[in-house]
Amino acid sequence: MAISASLVKELRERTGAGMMECKRALQDTDGDIEAAIEAMRKSGQAKAAKKAGRIAADGVIVLGMSADGGRGVMVEINSETDFVAKDENFVGFADAVAATAVANGAADIDALAGQPMAGAADTTVNSAREALIAKVGENVQLRRMVRFDAPQGRLCSYRHGVRIGVIVDLVGGTEQLGRDIAMHIAATNPMCISADEVPAEAIEKEREIFRAQALESGKPPEIVDKIIGGRMRKFTEEVTLLGQPFVKDSDVSVEKLLKQADAKVAGFARLEVGEGIEKKSENFAEEVQAQAKQAE
């Protein structure tokens, strides 16, 4: 029986298991998703499946770099709480995942999940994740991965605590410059490198906002256009790496800093734990009140 991608996706979302594990389970049960879940639980994935529905918005960003500095990866690994993110078992797992990602050519997080874990060739990354869930008692997820290859430049990285990671592809310059640029990106979170890379939709959105603000002030149209032009220049400076003042010396722009060193940034990536995840906000007082009302 042919197993559709949508069915595999649904099983993956319900169990937290890897894509290939889900596909095999569905093939073994002729596409019966409930039977597949039961079989996965019987085979030792029960705790992982039960906890897969919990929101995992905490965790760490781990970085891995090849010895020659030409290949680098960042992986976001999520837990439910900061407490577990600091647990030595979780930290050890995260470090091993980073080493695995550097050592193989997995193109995305799903492919990485099926790779043999570094230091334990008989265990896949996903199997190790499920074993960790059983040990720490929380949902643990491999959320996303960024891979960089720099055949012409050098990769420089910076990690702020464990929650923000940056990799910069620097052409020219020094290792210290690359680290400083990575630190700057961690602090300012630029949208892109230069003004010509700012998405058209972002430009149009800001332009409409500025136009509405200017017209609201009652200024004539010819003045409004000049105001919008000035504000758009300021906007692109604020959201682009090259236009921003360098965090360690606000009198110098990043663009000027790079020119002084005869260097350029060919690319960068920044990951922050929990970006885009809606974390459930719990209010103990409201929970007690709700329970009291149900008891009435």
TAPE-V545614 format. One line per field, one symbol per residue. phi: phi as a letter, one per 30 degrees, with the letter a starting at -180 (. if undefined). A space follows every 50 residues. Layout:
# TAPE-V545614
phi->???
This chain:
# TAPE-V545614
phi->.dcdddddddddddciddddddddddddchiddddddddddddjcedddd cddddccckbcccbbdddicbbbbbcbcbdbdeddcdddddddddddddd dddccedbddddecdddeiaddbdedddddddeddcibdbbdcabbcbbb dccbcbbabcibcbbbbbccciibdddddddddddedchddadbddcdee dddddddddddddddddiddeddeddddedddddddddcceddddddcad dbddededddchbbcdlabbcbeieicdddcccddddddddddddd
